[in-house]
Amino acid sequence: MAQASKTQIDRLGDRLRKRQVQKSDLILLDGYRRSFGQAYESVVQTIRDQLKLEPSGRPAKSTNSLLEKLKRESIRLTQVQDIAGCRVVVADISEEDRVVRSLVSAFPDASVIDRRAKPSYGYRAAHVVVEISGKTVEIQVRTAFQHIWAEISEKYADVYGSEIKYGGGAEEIRRLLEKVSDLIGKYEDLESG
């Protein structure tokens, strides 16, 4: 099958956002998702070889996660930066900073999105976005505490709905997650201070 153009992929994203999906769309989406596999493997191998770390992750975001993201955010499908992604969990803030610097050194054209100073609905981490052969791979770098918070948030999302991670859902759960995130931020500020 020939590779779809950027315009075809973005039109696919529009149909997915509107939930006007046909079998041929799902086949096209699956092919697009799988097209990130080689870039993902390259990033993971570089992290293993150069940083001597073992990342966890996935070469392709699930169809449901992509549908949710397209509904939630006003971005084109070709602009989604985390179709392929991996995660590195480290002990503390100083190690997180060191790993981010090492990743930027290993991938000089990478961009860094720091969600530690301004968390996204309580979510804290540093993201390093790498592009290889036109495919982006997001590397999440989290401290152990940031990772525990994210795992708890995922568990709450499983029970109360995924909107809890994006500012929606039950207010008491959102407040609890934000309080815990604030405590983690204060602790990590003291740790790095």
C-alpha positions as CSV (number, residue, x, y, z in Angstrom):
1,M,0.0,0.0,0.0
2,A,1.4,3.4,-0.9
3,Q,2.1,5.9,1.9
4,A,-0.7,8.4,2.4
5,S,-0.1,12.1,2.0
6,K,-0.2,14.6,4.8
7,T,-3.4,16.0,3.4
8,Q,-5.0,12.5,3.3
9,I,-4.0,11.8,6.9
10,D,-5.4,15.2,8.1
11,R,-8.6,14.5,6.3
12,L,-8.7,11.1,8.0
13,G,-8.3,13.0,11.3
14,D,-11.3,15.2,10.5
15,R,-13.4,12.1,9.8
16,L,-12.2,10.5,13.0
17,R,-13.0,13.6,15.0
18,K,-16.5,13.6,13.6
19,R,-16.8,9.8,14.2
20,Q,-17.6,9.4,10.5
21,V,-15.4,6.3,10.2
22,Q,-15.4,3.6,7.6
23,K,-13.4,0.3,7.5
24,S,-11.1,1.9,4.9
25,D,-10.4,4.7,7.4
26,L,-9.4,2.3,10.2
27,I,-7.1,0.5,7.7
28,L,-5.5,3.9,6.8
29,L,-5.2,4.8,10.4
30,D,-3.6,1.5,11.3
31,G,-1.0,2.0,8.5
32,Y,-0.3,5.5,9.7
33,R,0.1,4.4,13.3
34,R,2.5,1.6,12.3
35,S,4.6,3.9,10.2
36,F,6.0,5.3,13.4
37,G,7.5,1.9,14.4
38,Q,11.0,2.4,12.9
39,A,11.4,5.9,14.4
40,Y,10.3,4.6,17.8
41,E,12.8,1.7,17.6
42,S,15.6,4.1,16.7
43,V,14.8,6.3,19.6
44,V,14.6,3.4,22.1
45,Q,17.9,2.0,20.8
46,T,19.6,5.3,21.2
47,I,18.3,5.7,24.8
48,R,19.6,2.2,25.5
49,D,23.0,2.6,23.8
50,Q,23.9,6.2,24.7
51,L,22.1,6.8,28.0
52,K,22.2,3.2,29.3
53,L,18.6,3.4,30.3
54,E,15.7,1.0,29.6
55,P,12.6,3.0,28.5
56,S,9.1,1.6,28.5
57,G,6.6,2.6,25.9
58,R,4.7,1.9,22.7
59,P,5.4,2.2,19.0
60,A,1.8,3.4,18.3
61,K,-0.9,5.1,20.3
62,S,-4.1,3.2,20.5
63,T,-7.0,4.0,18.1
64,N,-9.2,5.0,21.1
65,S,-6.5,7.3,22.6
66,L,-6.1,9.0,19.2
67,L,-9.9,9.4,18.8
68,E,-10.1,11.0,22.3
69,K,-7.2,13.3,21.7
70,L,-8.6,14.5,18.3
71,K,-12.0,15.2,20.1
72,R,-10.3,17.0,23.0
73,E,-7.8,19.1,21.1
74,S,-8.0,21.2,18.0
75,I,-5.0,19.7,16.2
76,R,-4.5,17.9,12.9
77,L,-3.7,14.2,13.0
78,T,-0.3,14.9,11.5
79,Q,0.4,17.3,14.4
80,V,-0.1,14.7,17.1
81,Q,3.4,14.4,18.7
82,D,2.9,11.3,20.8
83,I,1.6,8.6,18.4
84,A,4.9,6.9,19.2
85,G,6.2,7.4,22.7
86,C,8.4,6.0,25.4
87,R,9.0,6.8,29.1
88,V,12.0,7.0,31.3
89,V,11.4,7.0,35.0
90,V,14.2,8.3,37.2
91,A,14.8,8.7,40.9
92,D,14.6,12.5,41.3
93,I,14.6,16.0,39.8
94,S,18.4,16.2,39.4
95,E,18.4,12.9,37.5
96,E,15.4,14.1,35.5
97,D,17.3,17.2,34.5
98,R,20.4,15.2,33.6
99,V,18.5,12.7,31.4
100,V,16.7,15.6,29.6
101,R,20.1,17.2,28.9
102,S,21.5,13.8,27.7
103,L,18.5,13.3,25.4
104,V,18.9,16.7,23.9
105,S,22.5,15.9,23.3
106,A,21.7,12.6,21.7
107,F,18.9,14.2,19.6
108,P,20.2,17.8,18.9
109,D,17.0,18.9,17.0
110,A,14.7,17.7,19.8
111,S,12.3,20.1,21.5
112,V,11.6,20.0,25.2
113,I,8.2,20.6,26.7
114,D,8.6,21.1,30.5
115,R,5.4,20.4,32.4
116,R,7.0,20.7,35.8
117,A,6.7,24.4,36.4
118,K,3.2,24.6,34.8
119,P,1.6,21.2,35.2
120,S,-1.2,20.2,32.9
121,Y,-4.1,19.4,35.2
122,G,-1.6,18.2,37.8
123,Y,0.5,16.2,35.3
124,R,4.2,16.8,35.8
125,A,7.0,15.6,33.5
126,A,9.5,16.7,31.0
127,H,8.8,15.7,27.4
128,V,11.5,15.5,24.8
129,V,10.0,15.4,21.3
130,V,12.3,13.9,18.6
131,E,11.7,13.7,14.9
132,I,13.3,10.9,12.8
133,S,12.5,10.6,9.1
134,G,9.5,12.8,9.4
135,K,8.0,10.9,12.4
136,T,7.8,12.3,15.9
137,V,8.5,10.3,19.0
138,E,7.7,11.7,22.4
139,I,10.0,10.7,25.3
140,Q,8.5,11.3,28.7
141,V,11.0,11.8,31.5
142,R,9.4,11.5,35.0
143,T,10.7,11.3,38.5
144,A,9.4,8.4,40.6
145,F,6.9,10.7,42.3
146,Q,5.7,12.2,39.0
147,H,5.3,8.6,37.7
148,I,3.3,7.5,40.7
149,W,1.0,10.5,40.4
150,A,0.5,9.7,36.7
151,E,-0.3,6.1,37.4
152,I,-2.8,7.1,40.1
153,S,-4.4,9.6,37.7
154,E,-4.7,6.7,35.1
155,K,-6.4,4.5,37.7
156,Y,-8.9,7.3,38.5
157,A,-9.5,7.8,34.8
158,D,-10.3,4.1,34.4
159,V,-13.0,4.4,37.2
160,Y,-14.3,8.0,36.7
161,G,-13.6,8.6,33.0
162,S,-10.7,9.9,31.0
163,E,-11.8,13.5,31.3
164,I,-10.5,13.5,34.9
165,K,-7.0,13.8,33.4
166,Y,-7.9,16.9,31.3
167,G,-9.8,19.2,33.8
168,G,-13.2,17.5,33.6
169,G,-15.0,14.9,35.6
170,A,-15.7,14.7,39.4
171,E,-14.5,17.9,41.1
172,E,-13.4,16.2,44.3
173,I,-11.2,13.8,42.4
174,R,-9.6,16.6,40.4
175,R,-8.9,18.6,43.6
176,L,-7.3,15.6,45.2
177,L,-5.1,15.0,42.2
178,E,-4.1,18.6,42.1
179,K,-3.3,18.7,45.8
180,V,-1.1,15.6,45.5
181,S,0.6,17.2,42.4
182,D,1.2,20.4,44.3
183,L,2.8,18.5,47.2
184,I,5.1,16.6,44.7
185,G,6.0,20.0,43.1
186,K,6.8,21.5,46.5
187,Y,8.9,18.5,47.5
188,E,10.8,18.5,44.3
189,D,11.4,22.2,44.5
190,L,13.0,21.7,47.9
191,E,14.9,18.7,46.6
192,S,16.4,20.8,43.7
193,G,16.8,24.0,45.7
